[in-house]
Amino acid sequence: MIATTSPKLEAKPKVTWQKLPEDFVLPDDPVDNNLQPLLAAALRESLELANLILESMLIATNFGICANVGDKTVVKAPDWVYVRSVKSTSARSEIRRSYTPHLEGDLPAIVLEFISETEGGEYSINPHYPYGKWHFYEQILSIPIYGIFHPKTGTLDLYRLVNGKYEQQLPDTQKRFWIDEMNMFIGVWEGKKSGFTTNWLRWWDQSGNLLLWGSEIIEQVRQRAEQDHQRAEQERQRAEQAELQLQQEQAIRQRMADKLKALGIDQELI
């Protein structure tokens, strides 16, 4: 009888959270195209204008998120990352080279990647160093929400971590996804900003109101001012018409009075 043994399962490497050494050379991955920084900036802009960014939050673009896996330091730079709270009291104004979850604050609540013409491994599940992005976010960091956006097609694939695995989420009837961690919806909006007419990622509040960009707020103010001007002009015209009508009525009464006087008729007897 030949003895058989089950194949030995490969143990998962230990994950620890250590501050990145000052002399660590961060990956200097170039931005794929000039639209990607605009997509990221637009996401932040509407949050900031709605006063939804607190001093304790960290929102960054193409920014290194770190973990130590075994004896390796792993750094991935998502196109957009949102951390609800970091330990520093001046997270928004502090200049950082990178961010180590747990050590420096909360785990990122959501990371987003923007697909360009050349896919950069956003769906990679490579479980070996230097690890695929999907594997890093899902298995090493365990980030609750992972979104992959295709600006060219206007497709947003959103995944939520369920029992240690990403499960694709379905949008609502408005084609938006509810992000409980941010108490708002995210979805795709087609239009023009910064000279680009393309697909953008936008935020909506829990009541379904679109969070506006600065240019849209300015346009709203301009339209309200124009409407106020039109209403004021209409009121002026109505006042002029009323004054003209009053003058005409007074003139008619005066002519009648003059005729009666010429006929010797006492107006008080009429």
GUGULO-571837 format. One record per residue (C-alpha): x, y, z; residue number from 1; chain. Coordinates in Angstrom, 3 decimals, padded with zeros to 6 digits. Layout:
<node><u>X</u><v>Y</v><w>Z</w><kese>NUM</kese><lofi>A</lofi></node>
...
***
This chain:
<node><u>000.000</u><v>000.000</v><w>000.000</w><kese>1</kese><lofi>A</lofi></node>
<node><u>001.398</u><v>003.352</v><w>-000.977</w><kese>2</kese><lofi>A</lofi></node>
<node><u>001.006</u><v>006.093</v><w>001.602</w><kese>3</kese><lofi>A</lofi></node>
<node><u>-000.372</u><v>009.355</v><w>000.277</w><kese>4</kese><lofi>A</lofi></node>
<node><u>-000.127</u><v>012.789</v><w>001.764</w><kese>5</kese><lofi>A</lofi></node>
<node><u>-002.167</u><v>015.863</v><w>001.042</w><kese>6</kese><lofi>A</lofi></node>
<node><u>-000.315</u><v>018.728</v><w>-000.599</w><kese>7</kese><lofi>A</lofi></node>
<node><u>000.914</u><v>021.212</v><w>001.973</w><kese>8</kese><lofi>A</lofi></node>
<node><u>-000.925</u><v>024.485</v><w>001.818</w><kese>9</kese><lofi>A</lofi></node>
<node><u>001.297</u><v>027.486</v><w>001.360</w><kese>10</kese><lofi>A</lofi></node>
<node><u>001.079</u><v>029.698</v><w>004.442</w><kese>11</kese><lofi>A</lofi></node>
<node><u>000.042</u><v>033.275</v><w>003.921</w><kese>12</kese><lofi>A</lofi></node>
<node><u>002.857</u><v>035.723</v><w>004.573</w><kese>13</kese><lofi>A</lofi></node>
<node><u>002.464</u><v>037.833</v><w>007.679</w><kese>14</kese><lofi>A</lofi></node>
<node><u>001.219</u><v>041.355</v><w>007.092</w><kese>15</kese><lofi>A</lofi></node>
<node><u>002.528</u><v>044.103</v><w>009.355</w><kese>16</kese><lofi>A</lofi></node>
<node><u>002.164</u><v>047.873</v><w>009.342</w><kese>17</kese><lofi>A</lofi></node>
<node><u>005.406</u><v>049.795</v><w>009.546</w><kese>18</kese><lofi>A</lofi></node>
<node><u>006.215</u><v>053.370</v><w>008.668</w><kese>19</kese><lofi>A</lofi></node>
<node><u>007.894</u><v>053.699</v><w>005.317</w><kese>20</kese><lofi>A</lofi></node>
<node><u>011.624</u><v>054.456</v><w>005.711</w><kese>21</kese><lofi>A</lofi></node>
<node><u>012.596</u><v>057.977</v><w>004.686</w><kese>22</kese><lofi>A</lofi></node>
<node><u>015.097</u><v>056.630</v><w>002.162</w><kese>23</kese><lofi>A</lofi></node>
<node><u>012.606</u><v>054.240</v><w>000.547</w><kese>24</kese><lofi>A</lofi></node>
<node><u>012.362</u><v>054.941</v><w>-003.178</w><kese>25</kese><lofi>A</lofi></node>
<node><u>008.704</u><v>055.190</v><w>-004.062</w><kese>26</kese><lofi>A</lofi></node>
<node><u>007.580</u><v>053.917</v><w>-007.467</w><kese>27</kese><lofi>A</lofi></node>
<node><u>007.388</u><v>056.810</v><w>-009.890</w><kese>28</kese><lofi>A</lofi></node>
<node><u>004.700</u><v>055.475</v><w>-012.189</w><kese>29</kese><lofi>A</lofi></node>
<node><u>003.787</u><v>058.094</v><w>-014.782</w><kese>30</kese><lofi>A</lofi></node>
<node><u>000.169</u><v>059.165</v><w>-015.175</w><kese>31</kese><lofi>A</lofi></node>
<node><u>-001.285</u><v>057.332</v><w>-018.184</w><kese>32</kese><lofi>A</lofi></node>
<node><u>-002.932</u><v>060.414</v><w>-019.673</w><kese>33</kese><lofi>A</lofi></node>
<node><u>-003.823</u><v>064.019</v><w>-018.882</w><kese>34</kese><lofi>A</lofi></node>
<node><u>-007.448</u><v>063.139</v><w>-018.106</w><kese>35</kese><lofi>A</lofi></node>
<node><u>-006.697</u><v>061.010</v><w>-015.042</w><kese>36</kese><lofi>A</lofi></node>
<node><u>-005.591</u><v>063.873</v><w>-012.737</w><kese>37</kese><lofi>A</lofi></node>
<node><u>-008.695</u><v>065.816</v><w>-013.780</w><kese>38</kese><lofi>A</lofi></node>
<node><u>-010.967</u><v>062.873</v><w>-012.922</w><kese>39</kese><lofi>A</lofi></node>
<node><u>-009.422</u><v>062.645</v><w>-009.467</w><kese>40</kese><lofi>A</lofi></node>
<node><u>-009.485</u><v>066.402</v><w>-008.866</w><kese>41</kese><lofi>A</lofi></node>
<node><u>-013.155</u><v>066.576</v><w>-009.881</w><kese>42</kese><lofi>A</lofi></node>
<node><u>-014.075</u><v>063.949</v><w>-007.271</w><kese>43</kese><lofi>A</lofi></node>
<node><u>-012.358</u><v>065.937</v><w>-004.527</w><kese>44</kese><lofi>A</lofi></node>
<node><u>-013.583</u><v>069.334</v><w>-005.702</w><kese>45</kese><lofi>A</lofi></node>
<node><u>-017.287</u><v>068.629</v><w>-005.256</w><kese>46</kese><lofi>A</lofi></node>
<node><u>-016.708</u><v>067.131</v><w>-001.790</w><kese>47</kese><lofi>A</lofi></node>
<node><u>-014.703</u><v>070.157</v><w>-000.712</w><kese>48</kese><lofi>A</lofi></node>
<node><u>-017.221</u><v>072.679</v><w>-002.041</w><kese>49</kese><lofi>A</lofi></node>
<node><u>-019.968</u><v>070.816</v><w>-000.167</w><kese>50</kese><lofi>A</lofi></node>
<node><u>-017.893</u><v>071.140</v><w>003.057</w><kese>51</kese><lofi>A</lofi></node>
<node><u>-017.659</u><v>067.362</v><w>003.369</w><kese>52</kese><lofi>A</lofi></node>
<node><u>-013.887</u><v>067.142</v><w>003.815</w><kese>53</kese><lofi>A</lofi></node>
<node><u>-012.795</u><v>067.267</v><w>007.449</w><kese>54</kese><lofi>A</lofi></node>
<node><u>-009.302</u><v>068.036</v><w>008.737</w><kese>55</kese><lofi>A</lofi></node>
<node><u>-008.975</u><v>064.415</v><w>009.888</w><kese>56</kese><lofi>A</lofi></node>
<node><u>-009.570</u><v>062.959</v><w>006.413</w><kese>57</kese><lofi>A</lofi></node>
<node><u>-007.012</u><v>061.989</v><w>003.834</w><kese>58</kese><lofi>A</lofi></node>
<node><u>-007.942</u><v>062.200</v><w>000.153</w><kese>59</kese><lofi>A</lofi></node>
<node><u>-005.148</u><v>061.712</v><w>-002.329</w><kese>60</kese><lofi>A</lofi></node>
<node><u>-004.359</u><v>060.971</v><w>-005.946</w><kese>61</kese><lofi>A</lofi></node>
<node><u>-001.728</u><v>058.556</v><w>-007.257</w><kese>62</kese><lofi>A</lofi></node>
<node><u>-000.556</u><v>058.223</v><w>-003.656</w><kese>63</kese><lofi>A</lofi></node>
<node><u>001.360</u><v>055.315</v><w>-002.099</w><kese>64</kese><lofi>A</lofi></node>
<node><u>-000.506</u><v>053.003</v><w>000.296</w><kese>65</kese><lofi>A</lofi></node>
<node><u>001.925</u><v>050.776</v><w>002.182</w><kese>66</kese><lofi>A</lofi></node>
<node><u>002.045</u><v>047.382</v><w>003.867</w><kese>67</kese><lofi>A</lofi></node>
<node><u>004.808</u><v>045.000</v><w>004.904</w><kese>68</kese><lofi>A</lofi></node>
<node><u>004.184</u><v>041.505</v><w>003.586</w><kese>69</kese><lofi>A</lofi></node>
<node><u>006.691</u><v>039.073</v><w>005.024</w><kese>70</kese><lofi>A</lofi></node>
<node><u>010.052</u><v>040.742</v><w>004.517</w><kese>71</kese><lofi>A</lofi></node>
<node><u>008.844</u><v>042.875</v><w>001.616</w><kese>72</kese><lofi>A</lofi></node>
<node><u>007.606</u><v>046.448</v><w>001.645</w><kese>73</kese><lofi>A</lofi></node>
<node><u>004.705</u><v>046.763</v><w>-000.788</w><kese>74</kese><lofi>A</lofi></node>
<node><u>003.467</u><v>050.104</v><w>-002.086</w><kese>75</kese><lofi>A</lofi></node>
<node><u>000.562</u><v>050.598</v><w>-004.475</w><kese>76</kese><lofi>A</lofi></node>
<node><u>-000.658</u><v>053.999</v><w>-005.652</w><kese>77</kese><lofi>A</lofi></node>
<node><u>-004.381</u><v>054.066</v><w>-006.460</w><kese>78</kese><lofi>A</lofi></node>
<node><u>-005.644</u><v>056.834</v><w>-008.707</w><kese>79</kese><lofi>A</lofi></node>
<node><u>-007.919</u><v>058.037</v><w>-005.889</w><kese>80</kese><lofi>A</lofi></node>
<node><u>-008.089</u><v>057.077</v><w>-002.234</w><kese>81</kese><lofi>A</lofi></node>
<node><u>-010.325</u><v>058.179</v><w>000.644</w><kese>82</kese><lofi>A</lofi></node>
<node><u>-009.380</u><v>057.670</v><w>004.308</w><kese>83</kese><lofi>A</lofi></node>
<node><u>-011.982</u><v>058.812</v><w>006.812</w><kese>84</kese><lofi>A</lofi></node>
<node><u>-009.633</u><v>059.487</v><w>009.706</w><kese>85</kese><lofi>A</lofi></node>
<node><u>-005.876</u><v>059.602</v><w>010.224</w><kese>86</kese><lofi>A</lofi></node>
<node><u>-004.098</u><v>060.073</v><w>013.528</w><kese>87</kese><lofi>A</lofi></node>
<node><u>-002.523</u><v>063.382</v><w>012.582</w><kese>88</kese><lofi>A</lofi></node>
<node><u>-004.745</u><v>066.355</v><w>013.480</w><kese>89</kese><lofi>A</lofi></node>
<node><u>-003.727</u><v>068.140</v><w>010.289</w><kese>90</kese><lofi>A</lofi></node>
<node><u>-004.163</u><v>065.376</v><w>007.741</w><kese>91</kese><lofi>A</lofi></node>
<node><u>-005.423</u><v>067.654</v><w>005.017</w><kese>92</kese><lofi>A</lofi></node>
<node><u>-002.493</u><v>070.088</v><w>005.164</w><kese>93</kese><lofi>A</lofi></node>
<node><u>000.308</u><v>067.677</v><w>006.048</w><kese>94</kese><lofi>A</lofi></node>
<node><u>002.711</u><v>066.780</v><w>003.254</w><kese>95</kese><lofi>A</lofi></node>
<node><u>003.026</u><v>062.996</v><w>003.107</w><kese>96</kese><lofi>A</lofi></node>
<node><u>005.145</u><v>060.653</v><w>001.039</w><kese>97</kese><lofi>A</lofi></node>
<node><u>002.868</u><v>057.699</v><w>001.714</w><kese>98</kese><lofi>A</lofi></node>
<node><u>000.308</u><v>056.283</v><w>004.113</w><kese>99</kese><lofi>A</lofi></node>
<node><u>000.438</u><v>053.100</v><w>006.226</w><kese>100</kese><lofi>A</lofi></node>
<node><u>-003.030</u><v>051.966</v><w>007.359</w><kese>101</kese><lofi>A</lofi></node>
<node><u>-003.573</u><v>050.967</v><w>011.000</w><kese>102</kese><lofi>A</lofi></node>
<node><u>-000.247</u><v>052.525</v><w>011.977</w><kese>103</kese><lofi>A</lofi></node>
<node><u>-001.156</u><v>056.042</v><w>010.832</w><kese>104</kese><lofi>A</lofi></node>
<node><u>-004.950</u><v>055.849</v><w>010.934</w><kese>105</kese><lofi>A</lofi></node>
<node><u>-007.964</u><v>054.150</v><w>009.435</w><kese>106</kese><lofi>A</lofi></node>
<node><u>-007.927</u><v>051.714</v><w>006.587</w><kese>107</kese><lofi>A</lofi></node>
<node><u>-008.913</u><v>053.448</v><w>003.321</w><kese>108</kese><lofi>A</lofi></node>
<node><u>-012.672</u><v>053.210</v><w>002.904</w><kese>109</kese><lofi>A</lofi></node>
<node><u>-012.519</u><v>053.290</v><w>-000.882</w><kese>110</kese><lofi>A</lofi></node>
<node><u>-009.904</u><v>053.192</v><w>-003.627</w><kese>111</kese><lofi>A</lofi></node>
<node><u>-010.558</u><v>053.976</v><w>-007.272</w><kese>112</kese><lofi>A</lofi></node>
<node><u>-008.565</u><v>053.152</v><w>-010.369</w><kese>113</kese><lofi>A</lofi></node>
<node><u>-009.070</u><v>054.773</v><w>-013.777</w><kese>114</kese><lofi>A</lofi></node>
<node><u>-008.512</u><v>052.590</v><w>-016.820</w><kese>115</kese><lofi>A</lofi></node>
<node><u>-006.619</u><v>054.151</v><w>-019.721</w><kese>116</kese><lofi>A</lofi></node>
<node><u>-005.931</u><v>052.832</v><w>-023.202</w><kese>117</kese><lofi>A</lofi></node>
<node><u>-003.247</u><v>050.594</v><w>-021.686</w><kese>118</kese><lofi>A</lofi></node>
<node><u>-004.635</u><v>048.588</v><w>-018.780</w><kese>119</kese><lofi>A</lofi></node>
<node><u>-002.221</u><v>048.744</v><w>-015.868</w><kese>120</kese><lofi>A</lofi></node>
<node><u>-003.119</u><v>045.641</v><w>-013.866</w><kese>121</kese><lofi>A</lofi></node>
<node><u>-006.189</u><v>047.024</v><w>-012.081</w><kese>122</kese><lofi>A</lofi></node>
<node><u>-007.783</u><v>043.569</v><w>-012.249</w><kese>123</kese><lofi>A</lofi></node>
<node><u>-004.570</u><v>041.664</v><w>-011.462</w><kese>124</kese><lofi>A</lofi></node>
<node><u>-004.893</u><v>038.953</v><w>-008.816</w><kese>125</kese><lofi>A</lofi></node>
<node><u>-001.195</u><v>038.059</v><w>-008.887</w><kese>126</kese><lofi>A</lofi></node>
<node><u>-000.644</u><v>036.614</v><w>-005.365</w><kese>127</kese><lofi>A</lofi></node>
<node><u>003.148</u><v>036.925</v><w>-005.470</w><kese>128</kese><lofi>A</lofi></node>
<node><u>005.398</u><v>039.905</v><w>-004.898</w><kese>129</kese><lofi>A</lofi></node>
<node><u>005.049</u><v>042.633</v><w>-006.120</w><kese>130</kese><lofi>A</lofi></node>
<node><u>001.366</u><v>041.528</v><w>-006.104</w><kese>131</kese><lofi>A</lofi></node>
<node><u>-001.458</u><v>042.580</v><w>-008.355</w><kese>132</kese><lofi>A</lofi></node>
<node><u>-003.539</u><v>045.588</v><w>-007.408</w><kese>133</kese><lofi>A</lofi></node>
<node><u>-006.712</u><v>043.538</v><w>-006.956</w><kese>134</kese><lofi>A</lofi></node>
<node><u>-004.903</u><v>041.062</v><w>-004.710</w><kese>135</kese><lofi>A</lofi></node>
<node><u>-003.251</u><v>043.851</v><w>-002.717</w><kese>136</kese><lofi>A</lofi></node>
<node><u>-006.489</u><v>045.738</v><w>-002.063</w><kese>137</kese><lofi>A</lofi></node>
<node><u>-008.541</u><v>042.607</v><w>-001.393</w><kese>138</kese><lofi>A</lofi></node>
<node><u>-006.255</u><v>040.144</v><w>000.386</w><kese>139</kese><lofi>A</lofi></node>
<node><u>-003.580</u><v>042.316</v><w>002.004</w><kese>140</kese><lofi>A</lofi></node>
<node><u>-005.282</u><v>045.606</v><w>002.821</w><kese>141</kese><lofi>A</lofi></node>
<node><u>-008.915</u><v>044.374</v><w>002.867</w><kese>142</kese><lofi>A</lofi></node>
<node><u>-010.252</u><v>047.706</v><w>001.608</w><kese>143</kese><lofi>A</lofi></node>
<node><u>-014.080</u><v>047.695</v><w>001.780</w><kese>144</kese><lofi>A</lofi></node>
<node><u>-014.766</u><v>049.305</v><w>-001.620</w><kese>145</kese><lofi>A</lofi></node>
<node><u>-012.792</u><v>048.973</v><w>-004.839</w><kese>146</kese><lofi>A</lofi></node>
<node><u>-013.915</u><v>050.795</v><w>-007.951</w><kese>147</kese><lofi>A</lofi></node>
<node><u>-012.537</u><v>050.528</v><w>-011.480</w><kese>148</kese><lofi>A</lofi></node>
<node><u>-013.652</u><v>053.249</v><w>-013.870</w><kese>149</kese><lofi>A</lofi></node>
<node><u>-013.473</u><v>053.145</v><w>-017.664</w><kese>150</kese><lofi>A</lofi></node>
<node><u>-013.795</u><v>056.787</v><w>-018.807</w><kese>151</kese><lofi>A</lofi></node>
<node><u>-013.924</u><v>055.859</v><w>-022.493</w><kese>152</kese><lofi>A</lofi></node>
<node><u>-016.969</u><v>053.604</v><w>-022.117</w><kese>153</kese><lofi>A</lofi></node>
<node><u>-018.460</u><v>055.289</v><w>-019.072</w><kese>154</kese><lofi>A</lofi></node>
<node><u>-018.422</u><v>052.002</v><w>-017.132</w><kese>155</kese><lofi>A</lofi></node>
<node><u>-017.887</u><v>051.880</v><w>-013.380</w><kese>156</kese><lofi>A</lofi></node>
<node><u>-017.243</u><v>048.428</v><w>-011.888</w><kese>157</kese><lofi>A</lofi></node>
<node><u>-017.716</u><v>048.623</v><w>-008.130</w><kese>158</kese><lofi>A</lofi></node>
<node><u>-016.766</u><v>045.824</v><w>-005.752</w><kese>159</kese><lofi>A</lofi></node>
<node><u>-017.498</u><v>045.398</v><w>-002.050</w><kese>160</kese><lofi>A</lofi></node>
<node><u>-015.491</u><v>043.151</v><w>000.260</w><kese>161</kese><lofi>A</lofi></node>
<node><u>-017.737</u><v>040.325</v><w>001.468</w><kese>162</kese><lofi>A</lofi></node>
<node><u>-016.248</u><v>037.545</v><w>003.592</w><kese>163</kese><lofi>A</lofi></node>
<node><u>-012.761</u><v>038.424</v><w>002.389</w><kese>164</kese><lofi>A</lofi></node>
<node><u>-013.628</u><v>038.488</v><w>-001.320</w><kese>165</kese><lofi>A</lofi></node>
<node><u>-014.680</u><v>041.277</v><w>-003.639</w><kese>166</kese><lofi>A</lofi></node>
<node><u>-018.238</u><v>040.937</v><w>-004.926</w><kese>167</kese><lofi>A</lofi></node>
<node><u>-019.394</u><v>043.085</v><w>-007.825</w><kese>168</kese><lofi>A</lofi></node>
<node><u>-022.185</u><v>045.479</v><w>-006.886</w><kese>169</kese><lofi>A</lofi></node>
<node><u>-025.193</u><v>046.354</v><w>-009.004</w><kese>170</kese><lofi>A</lofi></node>
<node><u>-026.192</u><v>050.006</v><w>-009.507</w><kese>171</kese><lofi>A</lofi></node>
<node><u>-029.635</u><v>051.334</v><w>-008.638</w><kese>172</kese><lofi>A</lofi></node>
<node><u>-032.239</u><v>052.429</v><w>-011.172</w><kese>173</kese><lofi>A</lofi></node>
<node><u>-030.348</u><v>055.721</v><w>-011.591</w><kese>174</kese><lofi>A</lofi></node>
<node><u>-027.168</u><v>053.733</v><w>-012.372</w><kese>175</kese><lofi>A</lofi></node>
<node><u>-025.548</u><v>054.907</v><w>-009.140</w><kese>176</kese><lofi>A</lofi></node>
<node><u>-023.921</u><v>053.020</v><w>-006.290</w><kese>177</kese><lofi>A</lofi></node>
<node><u>-024.590</u><v>053.758</v><w>-002.642</w><kese>178</kese><lofi>A</lofi></node>
<node><u>-021.355</u><v>054.123</v><w>-000.627</w><kese>179</kese><lofi>A</lofi></node>
<node><u>-022.360</u><v>053.647</v><w>002.990</w><kese>180</kese><lofi>A</lofi></node>
<node><u>-018.852</u><v>054.557</v><w>004.183</w><kese>181</kese><lofi>A</lofi></node>
<node><u>-019.280</u><v>058.046</v><w>002.687</w><kese>182</kese><lofi>A</lofi></node>
<node><u>-023.057</u><v>058.369</v><w>003.061</w><kese>183</kese><lofi>A</lofi></node>
<node><u>-023.524</u><v>059.224</v><w>-000.605</w><kese>184</kese><lofi>A</lofi></node>
<node><u>-023.891</u><v>057.818</v><w>-004.102</w><kese>185</kese><lofi>A</lofi></node>
<node><u>-021.242</u><v>057.586</v><w>-006.795</w><kese>186</kese><lofi>A</lofi></node>
<node><u>-022.048</u><v>057.289</v><w>-010.464</w><kese>187</kese><lofi>A</lofi></node>
<node><u>-021.104</u><v>058.234</v><w>-014.000</w><kese>188</kese><lofi>A</lofi></node>
<node><u>-022.004</u><v>061.597</v><w>-015.523</w><kese>189</kese><lofi>A</lofi></node>
<node><u>-021.348</u><v>062.586</v><w>-019.128</w><kese>190</kese><lofi>A</lofi></node>
<node><u>-020.555</u><v>066.213</v><w>-019.857</w><kese>191</kese><lofi>A</lofi></node>
<node><u>-017.918</u><v>068.905</v><w>-020.146</w><kese>192</kese><lofi>A</lofi></node>
<node><u>-015.370</u><v>070.043</v><w>-017.574</w><kese>193</kese><lofi>A</lofi></node>
<node><u>-011.904</u><v>071.547</v><w>-017.912</w><kese>194</kese><lofi>A</lofi></node>
<node><u>-012.260</u><v>071.479</v><w>-021.691</w><kese>195</kese><lofi>A</lofi></node>
<node><u>-012.998</u><v>067.737</v><w>-021.842</w><kese>196</kese><lofi>A</lofi></node>
<node><u>-016.353</u><v>066.344</v><w>-022.906</w><kese>197</kese><lofi>A</lofi></node>
<node><u>-016.231</u><v>062.823</v><w>-021.551</w><kese>198</kese><lofi>A</lofi></node>
<node><u>-017.494</u><v>060.531</v><w>-018.785</w><kese>199</kese><lofi>A</lofi></node>
<node><u>-016.811</u><v>061.667</v><w>-015.213</w><kese>200</kese><lofi>A</lofi></node>
<node><u>-017.350</u><v>060.172</v><w>-011.790</w><kese>201</kese><lofi>A</lofi></node>
<node><u>-019.741</u><v>062.269</v><w>-009.682</w><kese>202</kese><lofi>A</lofi></node>
<node><u>-021.171</u><v>062.254</v><w>-006.155</w><kese>203</kese><lofi>A</lofi></node>
<node><u>-024.856</u><v>062.529</v><w>-005.200</w><kese>204</kese><lofi>A</lofi></node>
<node><u>-026.086</u><v>062.997</v><w>-001.629</w><kese>205</kese><lofi>A</lofi></node>
<node><u>-028.562</u><v>060.629</v><w>000.019</w><kese>206</kese><lofi>A</lofi></node>
<node><u>-031.470</u><v>062.716</v><w>-001.323</w><kese>207</kese><lofi>A</lofi></node>
<node><u>-030.206</u><v>062.321</v><w>-004.882</w><kese>208</kese><lofi>A</lofi></node>
<node><u>-028.854</u><v>065.857</v><w>-005.226</w><kese>209</kese><lofi>A</lofi></node>
<node><u>-025.766</u><v>066.183</v><w>-007.406</w><kese>210</kese><lofi>A</lofi></node>
<node><u>-022.711</u><v>067.647</v><w>-005.646</w><kese>211</kese><lofi>A</lofi></node>
<node><u>-021.656</u><v>070.520</v><w>-007.845</w><kese>212</kese><lofi>A</lofi></node>
<node><u>-018.296</u><v>071.628</v><w>-009.180</w><kese>213</kese><lofi>A</lofi></node>
<node><u>-017.128</u><v>075.203</v><w>-008.818</w><kese>214</kese><lofi>A</lofi></node>
<node><u>-017.933</u><v>076.083</v><w>-012.422</w><kese>215</kese><lofi>A</lofi></node>
<node><u>-021.479</u><v>074.780</v><w>-011.942</w><kese>216</kese><lofi>A</lofi></node>
<node><u>-021.949</u><v>076.808</v><w>-008.760</w><kese>217</kese><lofi>A</lofi></node>
<node><u>-020.735</u><v>079.919</v><w>-010.579</w><kese>218</kese><lofi>A</lofi></node>
<node><u>-023.162</u><v>079.178</v><w>-013.418</w><kese>219</kese><lofi>A</lofi></node>
<node><u>-025.992</u><v>078.733</v><w>-010.920</w><kese>220</kese><lofi>A</lofi></node>
<node><u>-025.140</u><v>082.086</v><w>-009.321</w><kese>221</kese><lofi>A</lofi></node>
<node><u>-025.012</u><v>083.694</v><w>-012.776</w><kese>222</kese><lofi>A</lofi></node>
<node><u>-028.378</u><v>082.216</v><w>-013.725</w><kese>223</kese><lofi>A</lofi></node>
<node><u>-029.959</u><v>083.341</v><w>-010.434</w><kese>224</kese><lofi>A</lofi></node>
<node><u>-028.549</u><v>086.845</v><w>-010.942</w><kese>225</kese><lofi>A</lofi></node>
<node><u>-029.921</u><v>086.867</v><w>-014.487</w><kese>226</kese><lofi>A</lofi></node>
<node><u>-033.312</u><v>085.686</v><w>-013.231</w><kese>227</kese><lofi>A</lofi></node>
<node><u>-033.285</u><v>088.352</v><w>-010.507</w><kese>228</kese><lofi>A</lofi></node>
<node><u>-032.388</u><v>090.953</v><w>-013.138</w><kese>229</kese><lofi>A</lofi></node>
<node><u>-035.218</u><v>089.768</v><w>-015.395</w><kese>230</kese><lofi>A</lofi></node>
<node><u>-037.701</u><v>089.863</v><w>-012.498</w><kese>231</kese><lofi>A</lofi></node>
<node><u>-036.519</u><v>093.379</v><w>-011.560</w><kese>232</kese><lofi>A</lofi></node>
<node><u>-036.865</u><v>094.472</v><w>-015.185</w><kese>233</kese><lofi>A</lofi></node>
<node><u>-040.358</u><v>093.008</v><w>-015.387</w><kese>234</kese><lofi>A</lofi></node>
<node><u>-041.315</u><v>094.812</v><w>-012.156</w><kese>235</kese><lofi>A</lofi></node>
<node><u>-039.900</u><v>098.061</v><w>-013.555</w><kese>236</kese><lofi>A</lofi></node>
<node><u>-041.872</u><v>097.629</v><w>-016.771</w><kese>237</kese><lofi>A</lofi></node>
<node><u>-045.067</u><v>096.843</v><w>-014.839</w><kese>238</kese><lofi>A</lofi></node>
<node><u>-044.513</u><v>099.925</v><w>-012.673</w><kese>239</kese><lofi>A</lofi></node>
<node><u>-043.971</u><v>102.081</v><w>-015.778</w><kese>240</kese><lofi>A</lofi></node>
<node><u>-047.118</u><v>100.673</v><w>-017.383</w><kese>241</kese><lofi>A</lofi></node>
<node><u>-049.116</u><v>101.316</v><w>-014.209</w><kese>242</kese><lofi>A</lofi></node>
<node><u>-047.785</u><v>104.880</v><w>-014.037</w><kese>243</kese><lofi>A</lofi></node>
<node><u>-048.569</u><v>105.442</v><w>-017.722</w><kese>244</kese><lofi>A</lofi></node>
<node><u>-052.095</u><v>104.090</v><w>-017.253</w><kese>245</kese><lofi>A</lofi></node>
<node><u>-052.604</u><v>106.344</v><w>-014.229</w><kese>246</kese><lofi>A</lofi></node>
<node><u>-051.427</u><v>109.350</v><w>-016.223</w><kese>247</kese><lofi>A</lofi></node>
<node><u>-053.770</u><v>108.444</v><w>-019.082</w><kese>248</kese><lofi>A</lofi></node>
<node><u>-056.722</u><v>108.100</v><w>-016.706</w><kese>249</kese><lofi>A</lofi></node>
<node><u>-055.868</u><v>111.439</v><w>-015.079</w><kese>250</kese><lofi>A</lofi></node>
<node><u>-055.645</u><v>113.061</v><w>-018.513</w><kese>251</kese><lofi>A</lofi></node>
<node><u>-059.056</u><v>111.650</v><w>-019.491</w><kese>252</kese><lofi>A</lofi></node>
<node><u>-060.613</u><v>112.914</v><w>-016.268</w><kese>253</kese><lofi>A</lofi></node>
<node><u>-059.066</u><v>116.335</v><w>-016.823</w><kese>254</kese><lofi>A</lofi></node>
<node><u>-060.450</u><v>116.558</v><w>-020.375</w><kese>255</kese><lofi>A</lofi></node>
<node><u>-063.890</u><v>115.577</v><w>-019.117</w><kese>256</kese><lofi>A</lofi></node>
<node><u>-063.674</u><v>118.212</v><w>-016.415</w><kese>257</kese><lofi>A</lofi></node>
<node><u>-062.658</u><v>120.846</v><w>-018.957</w><kese>258</kese><lofi>A</lofi></node>
<node><u>-065.586</u><v>119.978</v><w>-021.251</w><kese>259</kese><lofi>A</lofi></node>
<node><u>-068.079</u><v>120.122</v><w>-018.391</w><kese>260</kese><lofi>A</lofi></node>
<node><u>-066.711</u><v>123.456</v><w>-017.301</w><kese>261</kese><lofi>A</lofi></node>
<node><u>-066.995</u><v>124.796</v><w>-020.834</w><kese>262</kese><lofi>A</lofi></node>
<node><u>-070.666</u><v>123.736</v><w>-020.894</w><kese>263</kese><lofi>A</lofi></node>
<node><u>-071.278</u><v>125.400</v><w>-017.570</w><kese>264</kese><lofi>A</lofi></node>
<node><u>-072.148</u><v>122.174</v><w>-015.847</w><kese>265</kese><lofi>A</lofi></node>
<node><u>-071.308</u><v>121.917</v><w>-012.197</w><kese>266</kese><lofi>A</lofi></node>
<node><u>-069.261</u><v>118.688</v><w>-011.735</w><kese>267</kese><lofi>A</lofi></node>
<node><u>-070.471</u><v>118.311</v><w>-008.165</w><kese>268</kese><lofi>A</lofi></node>
<node><u>-074.028</u><v>117.812</v><w>-009.451</w><kese>269</kese><lofi>A</lofi></node>
<node><u>-073.002</u><v>114.855</v><w>-011.648</w><kese>270</kese><lofi>A</lofi></node>
***
